Amino acid sequence: MGFVEKCAMEVKAGEINKYVHIVEAFQTPMYRYCSRMLGNRQEAEDAVQDILVKAFEKIDMYEPTDSFSSWLYRIAHYHCLNLLRKRGVQRKFQRWFLQDTVAESAEQTITSRLFGEPLSSAITSLSAEERSLLILRVLEEKSFAEIGEISGKSAEAVKKKYGRLKLKLQKLMERKGGAGYAKGQIHTSR
């Protein structure tokens, strides 16, 4: 059992002061994940706080058969997906009233800066779940087994979905004029 898992079990047993070690260990990686998922610094900071509070409140549900990291990323994964779904509803609502506004969102700006064209436009056209898979695999360097724990799917299902996602990204990039770029850019399996 690792240090973080040990702390989690101590918190679960009532030693709530040990939770500070969990916060220290995961605040930065959670922020990195949330900022990549949400594309907005302030939303990511708020999300990290919400996720860490949610994890503390639900620590009784944590079982040491899973790594604590995967358990926490699962909470973050679903929290960010919910925020993105809400954002999508808000955007649809705003479009009804603000038809002339075509300004680039903060999310689009950050994605463009991180990846450049045509990869950034391909990434922005992915669903939130596809984007999460890509972030967890490529940027957070999680294994298929870890991503499976996080998303509640088998490692094999995640691997297949990732394979389809790579093909989808390549096709999207080719359409945007980046065929050569697409070939060497997307990581393979570990």
Residue, then its C-alpha position, 0 to 999 in steps of 0.5 A: m500500500g502506497f503512502v497516499e493509499k495509507c493516508a486515505m485509509e487513515v482519513k477513512a478511519g477518522e484521522i481527518n488531519k491526514y487529508v492534507h497529504i492527499v491535497e498536497a499530492f494531488q492538487t497540481p495533477m488535478y489542476r493540470y487535468c481539469s485545466r486541460m479538460l475545461g480550458n479555463r484557469q478559473e473553472a479548473e481551480d474551482a473544479v479542483q477544490d470541488i473534486l477534493v471536497k467531494a473526495f473527502e466527503k466520499i472517502d468512506m466509499y474508497e476501497p484500497t483495491d483501487s489505487f487512490s489516484s485512479w479513484l480520485y481521477r474518476i471523480a475528476h473525470y465525471h466532475c469535468l464531464n458534468l461541467l462541460r455538459k452544463r457549459g454546452v447547454q449554456r452555450k446553446f441557450q446563449r446562441w439563441f440570444l447572441q446569434d452575432t457573437v463569434a468570439e473564440s472561447a478561452e477553451q479554444t484559445i488554450t487548445s490552439r496554443l497547446f497544440g497548434e493547427p490542425l490538431s487543436s481544431a480536431i481536438t475541439s471537435l471531439s466529445a468531452e469523453e473523447r477529449s478526456l481519454l486523449i488527455l489521460r492517455v497522452l498528457e497525463e500518461k495513464s495506462f489503459a488499465e488506469i483509464g479503465e479504472i477512472s472511466g469504469k470500463s475495461a482496459e481492453a475497451v479503453k484501448k479499442k476506443y483509443g485506437r478509434l479515437k486516433l483514427k478519428l483525429q487523423k481523419l479530422m486533421e487530414r480534412k483540416g490540411g494536416a495529413g503529414y502532421a497527423k501521422g507522427q503526432i498521436h501516441t501509440s499504446r503502452 
